[in-house]
Amino acid sequence: MLAAISQLTRSLRLGFAVILVPCHNPFYVAERVATLDVLSDGRVEFGSGRGTSPYVVEGLGFDPAQGRDVGREAMGAILKMFEQDFFPGHTGKHFELPPRHVVPRPLQQPHPPLWYVASNFDTYERAGSDGVGIIGVTRNTPHETATAIAAYRAAIRRSQPAQWLGRQSNEQVGVYAIAACDSDDGIGRRLACSAARWYYGDNDAEVNKHRFATAQGGARQVVEKIVRRSDDELIDDAMAMGGNPDTVCRQVEKMGRGGGRSDDIHVPGRPYDTRAGHALDRAGRRQSTAALRVTRLSIVGRGER
């Protein structure tokens, strides 16, 4: 899907948020990320994760308790593949990778911007120490997230290159939002809130008893935060991003005021109306007199050119 979107867009950043690195061969991950970077003319953001849900990770034959160690080793090998014309091979605790030419290499050198996704607040400070960007989730309000963002910024600013996951640091704060944008504000709000309620478990799906198992306070706490709020409260608290382009942009600004950067809000939503998608793209390009400054608003959907 991202490959197709890369051919229909010019300015939107395209993100893997995230690839569960311990569950994939490093060669495959390197080729996948680099290929999209070439197709998009250098617009890829590379989010990596270890996978904390036993329901997913154990189903693929991996031990989630080893995820962090396996992921760190895998990322070290992947980043070498990005940087070198000929990968000299890797022998470690979890992987034995033979020397190979790994093609293509990404256009962004030494590597695309690196990110972690944080489902829990304690990940923010670790991401800062590792020198990577952090993507939060909107089941937490901007107010709830502000302290974790402050800890992230303090950690990345005192970190040293020897600590970083990659060769370059990426001090960016983003958010994974459940979103819908429509030229009709009411329709966009209703779609976003309905999607957020479903995604965060306000339904009878069998898989819900396994989802958010590692979330702070447990899965039930996640559901209850959504259930007790009206649709207007979900929008006001930026736990669902929906409405017309102006409403969505105001929510992006609210996340920015919470300590994130309004130019790095990642909104995996669908502009249901082509005109709405064009408006969002125009918002992403404004820089001068506009009060809104959203330079990298990432929309996974149709409508942007």
Protein Blocks (a to p, Z undefined) as FASTA:
>chain_A
ZZmmmmmcfkbccddddddfklpcfklmmmmmmmmmmmnnopaccdddebjafklmmmno
pafklmmmmmmmmmmmmmmmmmpmbagbjadfkbccdddddddddfbdcbdcdddddfbf
klmmmmmmnopacdddfkbcfklmmmmmmmmmmmmmmpcfklpmblbdcddddddddddd
dfblklmmmmmmmmmmmmnopacbfklmmgoklgghijmlmmmmmmmpcfklmmmnopac
cddfklmmmmmmmmmmnopafklcccddddfbfklmmmmmmmmmgcklpmbdcfbbccdd
ehiZZ
